[in-house]
């Protein structure tokens, strides 16, 4: 269309449709570029910060147990022993809360804690690690949420572009067959449909199912998770953001399964989609060894 502006002269409504299509297509290109950016470094930073906080917290809990024993504080001793037991399987969002509670208890007994090896400087470092980890969680969650939003925006834009082509530009180009044959031929060739039909399906208004898969402990997205759709006898996988999408489905009931090596298998999710609906089904997987750490 950019190479044949003469074909649109004198047709203001079609020019508006063309310009709108080009604008949306440009935005789609921007979104595609953004979504291609790897976020493994961001998740790596999150993991590194979590590990440092856990290591510091483990030492703090150990000292706290010593403090509780020296003071014959049975409730504190019980609480700290429970923290020690659950530390490795505490989710990343609960980890800062645990660190804050331990820090508060030890600050109330700072002299005894220092005598057991946990100085005020080390307690301050624990608090700083906790604050930094909170900030990284918020930043990573925001970026992941932004990527999900971008995916949805791109999907909407693609749908709108298709409607502009089908409802406005295709009919207009049909009138250009004799007046602008080269443009007509180039356009119709580019628009030649790529047939994708599903066996036994009636061509009705489509629905889609999408979602994300995350680790229950780290809250990180999990890539290469197997997503199954029982009714379609189909298998899909999540990308590096833990995201999957199953489109071109007809309205009806669906049974969505999820499987990943190293994680407990969650129950299948049963859902019903009406024509034109987009279902969001997320999975949170529990590592098989979570209870053993």
ZADRENMI-761836 format. One record per atom (N, C-alpha, C): x, y, z. Coordinates in steps of 0.001 Angstrom, whole numbers, plus 500000, padded with zeros to 6 digits. Atoms other than C-alpha are relative to their C-alpha. Example, Ala and Ser with C-alpha at 12.3 -4.5 7.8 and 13.67 -1.06 7.14 Angstrom:
<rs>
500890498810500000;512300495500507800;500900501200500000;499180498810499940;513670498940507140;499230501090500730;
</rs>
This chain:
<rs>
500825498798500000;500000500000500000;500864501259500000;499108498847499983;502887502346500717;500587500287498623;499394499847501330;504216501758497213;498998500420498928;501035499646500994;500915502604495521;499049501057500542;500868498953499445;499620505885496956;498975500509499001;500928499495501013;497988506812493639;498671499252500024;501222500802500009;495481503999494020;498989500506501024;500888499556498930;494049505677497118;499522501444499832;500365498596500195;493758509239495776;498519500136499679;501418499753500237;490214510560495931;499078499135500838;500819500882499163;489050507979498485;500368500211501477;499591499634498630;489350509656501930;499688498935501045;500353501018499017;487541506893503820;500985498843499962;499056501108500147;489872504250502432;501402500426500442;498703499486499531;492898506453503104;500069499918501522;500041500101498534;491824506633506760;500191498553500451;499881501420499653;491456502853506875;501426499512499778;498625500398500291;494872502382505237;500961500528501056;499099499390499025;496579504803507614;499840499361501379;500238500651498720;494935503189510614;500648498622500024;499385501322500092;496077499766509445;501518500097500146;498547499833499950;499653500974508944;500452500382501407;499658499579498646;499681502655512361;499964498817500972;500120501163499122;498471499506514108;501099498981499696;498954500948500392;500922497361512154;501366500454500533;498748499463499460;503774499654513202;500100499727501498;500024500271498556;502745499305516838;500245498516500269;499779501440499848;502667495516516439;501485499684499874;498559500229500197;506259495611515164;500791500404501236;499332499536498785;507316497604518229;499812498986501125;500287500964498947;505620495121520556;500765498701499786;499266501225500306;507204492156518782;501461500143500404;498607499742499635;510646493714519241;500183499975501513;499916499975498535;509977494331522946;499888498599500586;500227501334499455;508750490796523530;501120499035499663;498865500855500346;511852489336521892;501176500188500955;498902499732499075;514069490864524573;500045498927501086;499903501031498958;515356488127526915;499946500603501391;500102499511498622;514477488582530575;500702499074500979;499296500931499135;516714485831531881;500926500719500978;499113499255499109;519122488428533306;499235500575501188;500824499444498921;516320490015535314;499675498914501009;500332501091499106;515256486664536713;501241499498500734;498756500404499358;518894485806537424;500348500916501160;499762499027498931;519267488999539466;499085499720501184;500969500312498958;516159488046541391;500438498764500792;499551501228499347;517505484559542130;501224500249500867;498788499697499242;520867485917543239;499662500751501288;500406499231498828;519235488415545604;499284499110501010;500707500925499111;516960485710547015;500977499094500748;499033500910499378;519886483357547662;500822500701501074;499234499243499004;521864486062549463;499163500255501252;500869499743498855;518886486918551660;499773498720500798;500214501263499296;518234483274552479;501226499598500816;498770500357499286;521878482710553432;500157500844501260;499886499104498844;521925485765555699;498927499689501033;501096500294499088;518547484841557172;500234498685500742;499694501279499363;519683481282557857;500937500195501190;499077499701498904;522577482609559951;499295500738501136;500721499221498992;520275485062561706;499076499115500819;500902500910499290;517779482332562562;500789499124500970;499158500811499121;520574480166563958;500403500758501251;499644499169498842;521728483008566188;498768500265500862;501234499759499261;518129483705567133;499633498832500886;500273501187499189;517720480142568349;500891499997501248;499080499895498860;520795480629570538;499495501026501015;500528498940499138;519324483867571909;498780499513500777;501221500484499359;515955482221572631;500310498983501096;499613500992498988;517627479345574466;500630500667501220;499331499321498881;519798481680576572;498996500742500879;500998499223499255;516717483653577597;498809499149500435;501113500902499676;514473480597578053;498674500507499438;501189499463500669;512038482170575593;499416498912499102;500553501150500728;510008479123574532;499200500398498743;500748499627501214;507596480926572130;500928500440498860;499063499544501029;510482482616570302;500779498821499435;499254501175500445;512421479356570158;499165499164499039;500894500783500871;509429477558568647;499825500672498644;500189499256501244;508893480303566072;501241499918499117;498757500018500777;512545480371565004;500302498614499449;499802501357500498;512748476595564722;499066499721498814;500932500157501123;509695476717562471;500523500735498770;499397499258501119;511384479404560339;501129499189499372;498875500785500493;514462477203560054;499511498824499163;500544501163500685;512347474249558974;499401500362498640;500733499626501221;510382476152556323;500760500972499100;499284498946500723;513061478586555103;500166499698498514;499681500315501398;514003476775551883;498776499877499101;501197500101500841;510417476374550731;499058501202500166;500784498769499877;509185479829551705;499987500732498668;500110499312501280;507913481712548666;500755501322500049;499215498768500034;509807484773547510;499225501184500563;500774498880499471;506935487047548523;499870499923501522;500062500141498543;506861485609552073;501378500133500648;498644499965499448;510643485587552473;500344501333500672;499694498724499329;510989489356553195;499251500168501323;500773499893498761;508228489118555820;500658499191501106;499298500813499016;510064486289557573;501264500709500475;498760499296499653;513309488272557441;499714501173500929;500356498858499150;511608491327558966;499670499558501425;500374500478498664;510164489285561842;501241499566500787;498772500443499334;513520487681562613;500850501202500394;499215498797499722;515268491063562380;499453500740501217;500639499291498880;512759492643564786;500290499307501326;499747500758498767;513174489858567360;501449500157500461;498588499908499639;516962490050567227;500397501415500412;499708498618499610;517020493849567439;499562500266501436;500461499853498623;515100493538570697;500953499315500980;499011500706499177;517914491305571939;501392500169499390;498806499743500784;520789492966570107;501289499691500762;498779500256499214;523298492619572968;500320498507500045;499797501447499962;522795488876573320;500364499476498626;499725500424501366;522775488469569528;501447500292499628;498607499629500293;526095490309569248;500959499064500708;499153500914499259;527538488051571925;500040498620499376;500044501303500673;526521485065569790;500563500087498586;499351499861501302;528261486476566703;499262500842498987;500786499208500950;525470488472565052;500026501462500450;499810498610499593;526619492092565364;498907500896499428;500963499013500509;524538495199564784;500225500267498526;499692499779501420;526332495651561462;499408498886499137;500562501121500752;525257492188560339;498472500050499963;501461499828499993;521686492879561399;499583501087499019;500276498927500953;521792496085559401;500118499487498564;499821500574501336;523087494143556393;498817499113499630;501185500835500240;520190491691556769;498806500852499600;501108499098500322;517710494557556717;500161500586498601;499745499445501332;519358496028553630;499732498968498914;500269501072500952;519221492675551819;498493499809499822;501461500151500052;515530492434552692;499366501106499175;500537498857500753;514802495913551347;500310499883498511;499602500146501400;516740495293548142;499198498906499309;500740501108500603;514974492001547575;498553500397499727;501364499505500225;511563493644547987;499938500825498713;499983499132501177;512491496220545353;500161499188498720;499797500841501176;513694493530542941;498735499220499668;501268500713500217;510472491552543414;499003500913499293;500953499055500593;508379494624542628;500369500316498559;499542499671501344;510497495479539599;499769498846499031;500169501167500860;510448491947538190;498530499715499739;501440500226500164;506718491513538806;499406501016499030;500506498955500894;506087494822537036;500382499694498552;499556500281501359;508167493840534018;499255498809499415;500723501171500482;506490490461533766;498551500363499681;501372499557500234;503056492085534065;499918500831498722;499967499175501207;504036494577531356;500077499132498748;499900500904501147;504992491735529018;498658499329499709;501314500597500191;501633490075529593;499042500998499356;500848498954500563;499892493375528864;500336500234498526;499569499792501391;501950493790525684;499489498883499104;500508501119500788;500949490338524514;498514500183499688;501437499794500204;497283491144525017;499750501134499011;500155498875500922;497666494487523237;500294499556498572;499637500462501336;499391492807520300;498904499128499403;501074500868500476;496661490214520041;498793500824499545;501119499129500368;493995492940519995;500282500738498694;499622499266501206;495880494931517350;499971499108498767;500025500935501127;496288491889515133;498556499763499556;501419500213500316;492538491237515346;499413501216499296;500519498773500614;491771494882514514;500530500173498578;499420499905501350;494155494804511528;499293499058499036;500692500975500848;492467491690510200;498634500530499582;501334499468500316;489053493361510405;500084501168499010;499829498891500944;490320496484508617;500245499455498592;499716500604501303;491680494331505819;498743499377499410;501155500734500515;488586492157505491;498815500903499685;501226499194500123;485928494844505951;500154501245499133;499841498733500701;487474497868504224;500985499947498833;498975499944501043;490667497349502262;499806498936498920;500208501054501003;489898494022500569;498952500388498952;501002499607501009;486668495286498947;500494501125499090;499505498883500807;488380498496497832;500999499525498955;498980500483500939;491316496682496250;499353499234498855;500717500699501074;488824494585494315;499625500932498861;500341499012501025;487852497781492473;501236500471499224;498753499543500629;491516498376491562;500550498999498972;499491501067500870;491851495241489436;500331500514498615;499777499494501358;491540497131486150;500793501303499979;499341498689500007;492776500601487151;501445499945500508;498635500156499458;495840499515489152;500320498503500120;499819501462500000;496505495892488143;501229499526500778;498805500434499276;500037495735489588;499773500035501508;500336499889498581;498829496953492957;499037498883500400;500984501045499724;495882494556492804;500676498635500140;499341501305499983;498104491579492018;500911499843501218;499091500066498857;500671492422494693;499213499853501311;500822500036498783;497977492991497329;499350498632500177;500695501283499886;495993489852496575;500967498846500250;498996501037499728;499161487771496546;500401500013501468;499621499875498583;500154489126499947;498874499553500920;501171500335499183;496631488516501213;499544498557499827;500408501387500243;496459484953499959;499971499248501322;500136500605498669;495151483048502979;500855498750500167;499271501213499642;497264480453504712;499024499119500751;501077500829499471;494809477692505347;500441499228501230;499787500775498780;494688476319508851;498646499532500476;501292500533499591;491761474074509545;500222498909501017;499927501031498980;491144471847512501;499019498896499624;500784501143500395;489848468399511826;498714499937500800;501280500149499356;486154468064512541;499429501272500575;500473498736499432;485742471739513413;499128500759499004;500835499132500819;483037474026512148;500561501395500089;499403498667500026;484218477468511098;499068501010500661;500810499040499244;482519479505513834;500928500999500657;499181499001499329;483706482420515935;500942499323500987;498988500707499232;486946481347517611;500131500520501434;499637499626498628;487964481381521285;501471499638500194;498611500357499715;491394481113522859;500198499850501498;499637500231498605;493008479990526098;501473500369500152;498612499619499763;496196481515527502;500246500066501503;499680499891498588;498037481802530784;501494499923500233;498594500096499627;501326481644532645;500183498884501023;499654501049499041;503058478934534649;501181500495500823;498938499503499125;505158479915537673;500330498987501089;499516500837498908;507156478235540433;499409500513501315;500651499580498755;505341478280543799;500986500553501020;498999499564499033;508588478847545706;500678501285499556;499242498838500482;510470481319543531;499123501046499333;500907499145500780;507479482805541656;500580500332498632;499426499809501326;509692482629538553;499117499308498967;500703500707501073;508051481753535234;500777498747499624;499368501265500366;508769478214534050;499844499786498499;500015500219501444;509711477649530417;499877498512499682;500076501368500532;509039474516528348;499093499082500814;501007500798499303;506125473376530498;499033499428498962;500935500641500926;503825470929528714;498569500362500391;501409499670499819;500270472230528378;499192499110499063;500792500908500826;497713469706527165;498546500450499943;501407499705500204;494251470184525777;499335498686499599;500524501343500180;492381466917526161;499068499896498788;500993500065501077;489593467756523711;500642500057498616;499325499845501284;492056468628520929;501082498949499785;498889500955500055;494532465854521709;501260500717499540;498899499137500418;497109468644521402;500919500303501177;499001499665498987;500294469563523261;500641501333499648;499386498688500192;501691473073523711;501071500182501083;498962499736499005;504686474485525606;500055501486500327;499853498604499594;505355477679527550;501319500557499482;498768499357500449;507940480203526380;500849500380501209;499083499674498904;510762481700528471;499352500836501089;500735499249498990;508221483885530279;498936499153500677;501005500874499427;506178480856531267;498626500188499385;501269499641500632;503482482000528844;499626498979498925;500499500843501088;501323479831526593;498713500600499445;501245499539500610;498492480551524205;499522498954499004;500625500972500897;496112478214522407;498848500726499311;501037499241500692;494040479925519733;499287499133498965;500797500644501039;491589479049516944;499244498796500544;500843501031499408;489374476995519246;498543500394499837;501427499689500052;485628476714518912;499438500046501407;500627499883498687;483308477553521779;499660498611500526;500320501295499399;482778474713524225;500748499773501301;499340500362498746;484128472892527256;501396499466499716;498626500430500181;487841472302527655;500605499532501322;499302500575498865;490086470333529982;501488500250499789;498614499567500201;493533471942530359;500895499364501064;499062500636499091;496416469991531859;501364500664499947;498688499379499898;499917471001532903;500976498997500600;499001500946499503;503078468961533403;501392500546499763;498604499593500145;506732469776534021;500861499114500901;499105500848499231;509565467527535143;500559500752501204;499500499374498784;510589468249538725;498928500685500826;501104499353499291;507166469546539777;498834499031500162;501227500776499829;504035467962541207;499025500344498886;500970499765501073;501340467559538590;498720500576500597;501225499398499446;498442469929539343;498763499368499379;501255500498500563;494819469024538788;499688500730498696;500427499366501240;493484469660535310;498943501068500296;500982498927499845;491419472821534939;498923499837498929;501124500118500934;487989472430533385;499332501367499870;500607498689500236;486477475518531782;499134499951498755;500873499905501171;483833476499529293;500139501391499397;499814498731500697;484366479225526682;498859500230499027;501034499625500956;481628481025524815;500643500660498783;499460499463501252;482065482360521273;500662501358500215;499269498749499910;484701485091521097;500682500251501325;499436499799498662;485837484616524692;501484499630500047;498597500316499744;489459484604525874;500126499554501451;499844500533498648;490063482358528877;501445500131500462;498664499937499414;493032482901531182;500085498935501084;499816501090499041;494189479782533033;501472499947500382;498628500004499498;497341480133535128;500233498767500871;499614501114499143;499207477330536881;501164500426500897;498894499792499062;501429477559539982;500486498620500421;499501501348499774;503627474472540217;500854499913501265;499254500244498770;505066473043543424;501138499026499710;498873500924500228;508587471534543196;499814498714500797;500210501280499331;508538467825544082;500845499874501256;499109500098498841;511387468299546550;499817501148500993;500180498825499136;509955471405548254;499898499611501460;500207500403498607;508976469529551364;501235499355500606;498809500677499498;512380467886551620;501116500951500361;498910499046499761;514514471058551718;499892500614501395;
</rs>
